[in-house]
Amino acid sequence: MAEAALIISVFSALAAIASVVVAWRAHSFSQKTHEESEQQAKNLNRRDLFLSLHEKLCDTEQIRGRRVIREKCRSEPKARRLGNSNEELARAAVGALAMLDTLGLYVEQKYVEQDLVMAEWGHVLVELQEPANLFLQFRDVNGQKPWPHFGRLTQAAADWAQNESCSRDQPGRAR
């Protein structure tokens, strides 16, 4: 009888250990699934935010503002004239730069992925860098240039474009 009680006790202990192991593994699986779900939701939010920014940047007034910068700021005198004016064209340029500054802020804060922004907007940013910098020389506010995120974003775009150019020139690289 004592042997039967001992055997039952051993089986009970083994069952209890097995139960703890199963519970621990179930908890680990649940935790991992929860973390993966949170990451998927975060990625979807970042994607949706990028798409929203992309739509805003494709607005006709934004396109017009970028075109004004490219066309009206090809030289320092032209950029000074536009930068010191308060006319509609200057306001369109300011609106475009403000929106691109927001894009730069979102990249810096990692709300949107820099690689994705560069793939879609890198060439536009590179094209705008020089004329926008000319324009911004004459838009200083109390000795500080406005839109600092834009400046850092265009520099990142120039670096990105240089790397893209170099990688495209490598022999055997798929294009």
Disulfide bonds with the S-S distance in Angstrom:
none
